[in-house]
């Protein structure tokens, strides 16, 4: 079966990564978590004193340090998921903290940071057979992706999901705190100058407020089957035209 590029965009805590990982596993595709890449850059900035206690970012210092940032994803057979590595160190847990979540929009809005990450993402996906999730995959990283999904969900549902995620990792906050952070993140992502979060015109919207993970996966797999059938038909049509 012909390999395709799948772009999944949407708001925080809509289950983009969960769906993307499940698809990659089912299709035997590569999975690239672009959000983790920006989170890792944010963690690097924190670790290297480029963000002060007042949450002010030394933008020039970070831009000058971009060459020192090495990112990779390594599949962990035990957890059956890709782990994010920053300069050879597994930071998958560290990049999911509330502190990093609150600062990542500021870091990801910097033009030079986005240019470096997008170049890496395009490199990772150029052979197709990839599922990539983020905020500007279908609009900017892969505007010609074969399948584009835009995910959304009710704000309270999203806040509860994020709260459950923090609690499972021993981080305790109120639902209101989490919801406030999510709303700020939505605003920052949607209004930033560099490649804001917007729905691609040809994206299929998936609102998963009330849909199980299994149903979401089956929904997208059906879209992929339909797409493969369409591609086969198009190939046959090309063949017919060549022989006439």
Residue pairs with C-beta under 8 A, 6 or more apart in sequence:
1 228
2 228
2 231
3 29
3 127
3 128
3 129
4 128
4 129
4 145
4 146
4 147
4 224
4 227
4 228
5 125
5 128
5 130
5 132
5 142
5 144
5 145
5 146
5 147
6 20
6 23
6 29
6 130
6 131
6 132
6 145
6 146
6 147
6 148
6 149
6 220
6 224
7 132
7 133
7 137
7 138
7 141
7 142
7 145
7 147
7 148
7 149
7 200
7 203
8 16
8 19
8 20
8 131
8 132
8 133
8 134
8 137
8 148
8 149
8 151
9 16
9 133
9 134
9 135
9 136
9 137
9 138
9 139
9 148
9 149
9 150
9 151
9 197
9 199
9 200
9 203
10 16
10 133
10 135
10 149
10 150
10 151
10 152
10 197
10 206
11 151
11 152
11 153
11 158
11 182
11 186
11 189
11 197
12 101
12 158
12 162
12 182
12 185
12 186
12 189
13 153
13 158
13 159
13 161
13 162
13 165
13 182
14 151
14 152
14 153
14 158
14 208
15 151
15 153
15 161
15 208
15 213
15 216
16 35
16 133
16 134
16 151
17 33
17 35
17 133
18 213
19 133
19 149
19 151
19 206
19 208
19 213
19 216
19 217
19 220
20 31
20 33
20 131
20 132
20 133
21 31
21 81
21 82
21 131
22 213
22 217
23 29
23 31
23 131
23 217
23 220
23 221
24 30
24 31
24 130
24 131
25 31
25 80
26 217
26 221
27 129
27 131
27 224
28 129
29 129
29 130
29 131
30 124
30 125
30 129
30 130
30 131
31 73
31 82
31 130
31 131
31 132
32 73
32 121
32 124
32 125
32 130
32 131
32 132
32 133
33 73
33 82
33 84
33 133
33 134
34 117
34 121
34 132
34 133
34 134
34 135
34 137
34 141
35 104
35 133
35 134
35 135
36 73
36 84
36 92
36 95
37 71
37 84
37 117
37 120
37 121
38 104
38 107
38 108
38 113
38 117
39 84
39 95
39 96
39 100
39 101
39 104
40 69
40 71
40 84
40 86
40 91
40 95
41 62
41 69
41 107
41 108
41 113
41 117
42 51
42 95
42 100
42 103
42 104
42 106
42 107
42 108
43 86
43 91
43 94
43 95
43 100
44 50
44 65
44 68
44 69
44 86
44 87
45 51
45 57
45 58
45 62
45 103
45 107
46 99
46 100
46 103
48 61
48 65
49 58
50 57
50 58
50 61
50 62
50 65
51 57
51 58
51 103
52 58
55 102
55 103
55 106
57 103
57 106
57 107
59 110
62 107
62 110
62 113
63 110
63 112
63 113
66 112
66 113
66 116
68 87
69 86
69 87
69 116
70 86
70 87
70 88
71 84
71 85
71 86
71 120
72 85
73 82
73 83
73 84
73 85
74 82
74 83
74 85
74 90
75 81
75 82
75 83
76 82
76 83
83 90
83 92
84 90
84 91
84 92
84 95
85 91
86 95
93 169
94 100
96 165
96 169
97 171
98 166
98 171
98 173
98 181
101 181
101 185
102 181
102 184
102 185
104 185
105 184
105 185
105 188
105 189
105 192
106 188
107 113
108 114
108 117
108 189
108 192
109 188
109 192
109 193
109 194
110 194
111 193
111 194
114 194
114 195
118 140
118 141
118 195
121 132
121 134
121 137
121 141
122 141
122 142
124 130
124 132
125 132
125 141
125 142
128 146
132 141
132 142
134 141
135 189
135 195
135 196
135 197
136 195
136 196
136 197
136 198
137 145
137 148
138 145
138 148
138 149
138 150
138 200
138 202
138 203
139 195
139 198
139 200
140 195
143 200
146 227
147 204
147 220
147 223
147 224
147 227
148 200
148 202
148 203
148 204
149 203
149 204
149 206
149 220
149 223
150 199
150 200
150 203
150 204
150 205
150 206
151 205
151 206
151 207
151 208
152 205
152 206
152 207
152 208
153 161
153 207
153 208
153 209
154 209
155 179
155 182
155 183
156 179
157 209
158 182
159 175
159 178
159 179
159 182
160 175
162 178
162 182
163 173
163 175
163 178
166 172
166 173
166 178
186 197
189 196
189 197
190 196
190 197
190 198
199 205
204 223
206 216
206 219
206 220
208 216
211 219
